[in-house]
Amino acid sequence: MQTSQTALLAAAARAAHRIVDGEPRILDDHLAEPLLGDRADELVAYHRAHGDHPILAGARAQTVLRSAYTERALTAFVHRGPSRYVVLGAGFDSSPYRLDLPGTPVFELDHPATSAAKQAALSAAGLDTGAVTFVPVDLAAGDPLPAFDRSRPTFVSWLGVVMYLAPDEVARTVAMLADTLAPGSELVFDHMLPPELRDAAGNDYARQVGAVAAADGEPWRSTFAPAEVADLLTARGWKVTAQPDARATVPPETWERADALRPLGLSALAHARLS
Ligand SMILES: C[S@@+](CC[C@H](N)C(=O)[O-])C[C@H]1O[C@@H](n2cnc3c(N)ncnc32)[C@H](O)[C@@H]1O
């Protein structure tokens, strides 16, 4: 298996947000570009040249909105007391190296090839990985999660991954997390909506980007309505605390802007807590 191309594209979208989009900025991921290494110029160039294109602007909106929501929730979580941060399907997410996470052990889980590429990129960028444990997993194969000690609650960020798993693989992972983690742990993930719950821009995006992802060997394999996600989580011990769509993750005035950045009606977030 090769390095996840969709992980590189997500990091490129976060890097390009700083360059192409105006105010208000939704996320300031200054490490996204360094982590792309020698692919950075090429991958960010598409956004520089065609930043107003709805697919590229949609990709930027999608990636920065889900990360910004999750990083706000994570920051609040770690400042409430001792905690652990698990990045599931981490790709080139730079949050462990960018955020103030005092005393918080971090676990990055991903496919072995992508995890190895990430570690090489971190090393080349001179970033300190001392607080981070890298764990290779294939969630589609049902690999077990590490046996986290239950002395502290865990915050799990699972962004841009669920659509690459079949519904039963998503359910199994949610159940494994509930069985493994301490009460008070939180989980945030995004999922694609079914076509009838998307808007026209979301359906265009799904047609075009879904085809590119599939051609790269990463087909989208699941969609969920928010009610289905709520049932799936509740049945496995999670209490749903929020399910915002992309637009609703930021204040309405965020969308009073002169650039091309627009939320897509394509996906929603799920935020849940273990009691
Ligand atoms: C679109 S990228 C998102 C990466 C990162 N979370 C982000 O938001 O930028 C999808 C990630 O999911 C990982 N992934 C996909 N299927 C997986 C599986 N079966 N097991 C583990 N990781 C998987 C990929 O390797 C890739 O890093």
The ligand as an SDF file (V2000), in Angstrom:
LIG
                    3D

 27 29  0  0  0  0  0  0  0  0999 V2000
   -8.3930   11.8610    3.8000 C   0  0  0  0  0  0  0  0  0  0  0  0
   -7.1020   11.2360    4.7980 S   0  0  0  0  0  0  0  0  0  0  0  0
   -7.4050   12.1580    6.3010 C   0  0  0  0  0  0  0  0  0  0  0  0
   -6.1640   12.2810    7.1130 C   0  0  0  0  0  0  0  0  0  0  0  0
   -6.2940   13.1860    8.3500 C   0  0  0  0  0  0  0  0  0  0  0  0
   -7.1480   12.6070    9.3440 N   0  0  0  0  0  0  0  0  0  0  0  0
   -6.7420   14.5730    7.9700 C   0  0  0  0  0  0  0  0  0  0  0  0
   -7.8280   15.0010    8.4120 O   0  0  0  0  0  0  0  0  0  0  0  0
   -6.0150   15.2240    7.2330 O   0  0  0  0  0  0  0  0  0  0  0  0
   -7.6580    9.5930    5.2200 C   0  0  0  0  0  0  0  0  0  0  0  0
   -6.7290    8.8780    6.1870 C   0  0  0  0  0  0  0  0  0  0  0  0
   -7.3650    7.6680    6.6290 O   0  0  0  0  0  0  0  0  0  0  0  0
   -6.4250    6.6360    6.6150 C   0  0  0  0  0  0  0  0  0  0  0  0
   -7.1460    5.3750    6.4340 N   0  0  0  0  0  0  0  0  0  0  0  0
   -8.0060    5.0630    5.4380 C   0  0  0  0  0  0  0  0  0  0  0  0
   -8.4320    3.7970    5.5770 N   0  0  0  0  0  0  0  0  0  0  0  0
   -7.8350    3.3120    6.7060 C   0  0  0  0  0  0  0  0  0  0  0  0
   -7.8570    2.0570    7.3640 C   0  0  0  0  0  0  0  0  0  0  0  0
   -8.5790    1.0310    6.8860 N   0  0  0  0  0  0  0  0  0  0  0  0
   -7.1100    1.8950    8.4760 N   0  0  0  0  0  0  0  0  0  0  0  0
   -6.3520    2.9190    8.9620 C   0  0  0  0  0  0  0  0  0  0  0  0
   -6.2880    4.1400    8.3680 N   0  0  0  0  0  0  0  0  0  0  0  0
   -7.0130    4.3180    7.2560 C   0  0  0  0  0  0  0  0  0  0  0  0
   -5.5370    6.9650    5.4330 C   0  0  0  0  0  0  0  0  0  0  0  0
   -4.2980    6.2840    5.4650 O   0  0  0  0  0  0  0  0  0  0  0  0
   -5.4140    8.4740    5.5510 C   0  0  0  0  0  0  0  0  0  0  0  0
   -4.3480    8.8520    6.3810 O   0  0  0  0  0  0  0  0  0  0  0  0
  1  2  1  0
  2  3  1  0
  2 10  1  0
  3  4  1  0
  4  5  1  0
  5  6  1  0
  5  7  1  0
  7  8  2  0
  7  9  1  0
 10 11  1  0
 11 12  1  0
 11 26  1  0
 12 13  1  0
 13 14  1  0
 13 24  1  0
 14 15  1  0
 14 23  1  0
 15 16  2  0
 16 17  1  0
 17 18  1  0
 17 23  2  0
 18 19  1  0
 18 20  2  0
 20 21  1  0
 21 22  2  0
 22 23  1  0
 24 25  1  0
 24 26  1  0
 26 27  1  0
M  CHG  2   2   1   9  -1
M  END
$$$$
